[in-house]
Amino acid sequence: MKTRTIALTVVTCFVALTLSFAAENPMMGTWKLNEAKSKFSPGASKSVTVVYEADGDNMKCTIDGVDGKGKPYHNVWVGKLDGKDYPVTGDTETGNTRAIKKINDHKMEASNKKDGKVTTSGSIVIAADGKTRTLNLTGTDSAGKKTSSTAVYDKQ
């Protein structure tokens, strides 16, 4: 009985901690690309859904979409908002590491690197009402051409 009570208390505390982390961070949740409000370079990804969730004391970001050639993709990043590089799995275009640094509750800086070289960088801004998220990125594509995009996401 005592073991069950202790286990239930630990689980309850973990759930409460996870929920409080999610509640304190307006980026947490599911975001769907609003193509009508977004501006892309030719060949950019479309039909993108981004999910941010707690993963222990890290943040997990899962991105599913369709690239500019119509091919579906899925990538995952797990890390902290400390500006350090963390591995990305499934991203063959923009990089194998991503760094996100929290500036304040509604703004982050982000960069992707491929083999140590920055391929894209920019900002993530969550609107004050928490309903939209804007990702402004600049970078260089695989052909060496400069790119820029403004992607607007709606909270689901």
KEDODO-160905 format. One record per residue (C-alpha): residue number from 0; residue in one letter; x, y, z. Coordinates in steps of 0.05 Angstrom, whole numbers. Example, Ala and Ser with C-alpha at 12.3 -4.5 7.8 and 13.67 -1.06 7.14 Angstrom:
// residues 2
{0, A, {246, -90, 156}}
{1, S, {273, -21, 143}}
//
This chain:
// residues 156
{0, M, {0, 0, 0}}
{1, K, {56, 49, 19}}
{2, T, {94, 33, -46}}
{3, R, {31, 45, -88}}
{4, T, {19, 112, -53}}
{5, I, {91, 135, -65}}
{6, A, {88, 113, -138}}
{7, L, {22, 150, -149}}
{8, T, {51, 212, -116}}
{9, V, {113, 211, -161}}
{10, V, {70, 201, -224}}
{11, T, {23, 258, -203}}
{12, C, {82, 305, -191}}
{13, F, {113, 287, -259}}
{14, V, {46, 300, -295}}
{15, A, {38, 366, -258}}
{16, L, {109, 387, -275}}
{17, T, {99, 370, -348}}
{18, L, {33, 407, -351}}
{19, S, {62, 468, -317}}
{20, F, {121, 469, -366}}
{21, A, {71, 467, -424}}
{22, A, {26, 520, -393}}
{23, E, {85, 567, -382}}
{24, N, {110, 562, -453}}
{25, P, {64, 591, -507}}
{26, M, {102, 553, -561}}
{27, M, {78, 486, -535}}
{28, G, {23, 452, -575}}
{29, T, {5, 439, -647}}
{30, W, {15, 491, -702}}
{31, K, {-11, 487, -773}}
{32, L, {20, 527, -830}}
{33, N, {-25, 582, -856}}
{34, E, {-2, 584, -929}}
{35, A, {-45, 644, -946}}
{36, K, {-9, 688, -895}}
{37, S, {61, 660, -909}}
{38, K, {114, 682, -959}}
{39, F, {163, 631, -987}}
{40, S, {220, 625, -1036}}
{41, P, {204, 578, -1094}}
{42, G, {209, 505, -1075}}
{43, A, {191, 516, -1002}}
{44, S, {154, 465, -959}}
{45, K, {78, 467, -955}}
{46, S, {24, 433, -913}}
{47, V, {67, 435, -851}}
{48, T, {46, 415, -781}}
{49, V, {93, 429, -722}}
{50, V, {83, 398, -653}}
{51, Y, {121, 424, -592}}
{52, E, {117, 381, -529}}
{53, A, {154, 369, -465}}
{54, D, {203, 311, -465}}
{55, G, {230, 307, -394}}
{56, D, {267, 373, -383}}
{57, N, {275, 381, -458}}
{58, M, {229, 406, -513}}
{59, K, {211, 360, -570}}
{60, C, {193, 390, -638}}
{61, T, {163, 344, -691}}
{62, I, {152, 372, -761}}
{63, D, {111, 337, -814}}
{64, G, {99, 367, -883}}
{65, V, {108, 363, -957}}
{66, D, {171, 392, -989}}
{67, G, {173, 436, -1051}}
{68, K, {177, 374, -1096}}
{69, G, {114, 344, -1066}}
{70, K, {151, 292, -1024}}
{71, P, {127, 282, -952}}
{72, Y, {178, 291, -896}}
{73, H, {182, 281, -821}}
{74, N, {236, 309, -775}}
{75, V, {246, 311, -700}}
{76, W, {289, 356, -655}}
{77, V, {296, 346, -580}}
{78, G, {334, 398, -540}}
{79, K, {335, 457, -494}}
{80, L, {321, 530, -510}}
{81, D, {393, 548, -493}}
{82, G, {421, 564, -562}}
{83, K, {464, 501, -565}}
{84, D, {462, 453, -624}}
{85, Y, {421, 389, -615}}
{86, P, {413, 334, -667}}
{87, V, {355, 334, -717}}
{88, T, {332, 269, -747}}
{89, G, {299, 266, -816}}
{90, D, {320, 334, -842}}
{91, T, {360, 322, -905}}
{92, E, {353, 393, -932}}
{93, T, {370, 444, -878}}
{94, G, {412, 407, -829}}
{95, N, {430, 354, -779}}
{96, T, {431, 401, -719}}
{97, R, {384, 456, -694}}
{98, A, {393, 508, -640}}
{99, I, {337, 548, -609}}
{100, K, {350, 603, -558}}
{101, K, {294, 634, -517}}
{102, I, {297, 710, -518}}
{103, N, {233, 720, -478}}
{104, D, {166, 684, -469}}
{105, H, {145, 701, -540}}
{106, K, {209, 704, -581}}
{107, M, {263, 653, -597}}
{108, E, {323, 653, -644}}
{109, A, {334, 590, -685}}
{110, S, {387, 563, -732}}
{111, N, {398, 499, -771}}
{112, K, {467, 472, -788}}
{113, K, {489, 419, -836}}
{114, D, {556, 389, -820}}
{115, G, {573, 449, -776}}
{116, K, {554, 502, -827}}
{117, V, {494, 547, -815}}
{118, T, {442, 535, -870}}
{119, T, {384, 576, -842}}
{120, S, {374, 624, -784}}
{121, G, {320, 670, -760}}
{122, S, {267, 682, -707}}
{123, I, {205, 650, -680}}
{124, V, {153, 698, -652}}
{125, I, {90, 678, -616}}
{126, A, {35, 731, -618}}
{127, A, {14, 761, -552}}
{128, D, {-53, 725, -556}}
{129, G, {-17, 659, -567}}
{130, K, {-58, 642, -630}}
{131, T, {-4, 652, -684}}
{132, R, {69, 636, -690}}
{133, T, {113, 669, -743}}
{134, L, {178, 638, -766}}
{135, N, {224, 685, -805}}
{136, L, {284, 649, -837}}
{137, T, {340, 667, -883}}
{138, G, {391, 620, -910}}
{139, T, {424, 586, -968}}
{140, D, {395, 526, -1006}}
{141, S, {434, 465, -1030}}
{142, A, {450, 502, -1095}}
{143, G, {481, 561, -1058}}
{144, K, {422, 607, -1073}}
{145, K, {399, 656, -1018}}
{146, T, {330, 641, -990}}
{147, S, {282, 677, -944}}
{148, S, {214, 659, -917}}
{149, T, {160, 682, -870}}
{150, A, {118, 624, -846}}
{151, V, {56, 639, -806}}
{152, Y, {26, 582, -764}}
{153, D, {-41, 579, -729}}
{154, K, {-48, 545, -662}}
{155, Q, {-93, 484, -666}}
//
